[in-house]
Amino acid sequence: MINKEIKRELYSLGKIIGGFIIVVMLLILFSVLFKSPEKPFAEFYITDFSKPITFIDSSSASHSDVHDVILIKITGVLDSNASITYGSNRKKYLKVKPTEMMDDGGGYELTKGKINIDDRHDYYQGDTIRILFTPKGCKKGWLRIKTKIY
């Protein structure tokens, strides 16, 4: 009698454990199949060096409350010096000139010649970023700036 009861309880427990394993496997499968695609890099091209240019990257972040990293890739060729600075896009909240940057970002001083920067920094300022290119004597060349917030 006791053996039959123990067998029934073990059989019921096995069905529960098997069902649990199937549910977990289905959840994993659905999360893999329906995972939102990763956001691409935002890309900006510069060929006009006559004045400072401001770009807004609002496309490379998955819109959430917190981000902690920004990837920055800058490639190109310049005939003289320039600078690129970046910071949060708080212009919509504060009266900031298009060529004025916030103090919560970073920047790069670019020199004549080939440019190849592949960098990563902490970034906790939200889903958008302002990028300011300032020519400092350069007249010819090209630059490609790629950013990704995650």
Secondary structure, DSSP 8 states (H G I E B T S, - for coil): -HHHHHHHHHHHHHHHHHHHHHHHHHHHHHHHHT-------EEEEE---SS-EEEEE-SSS---S---EEEEEEEEEESSEEEEEEEE-GGGTS---TT---TTSEEEEE-SEEEEEEEEEE--S-S-EEEEEEEEB--SEEEEEEEEE-
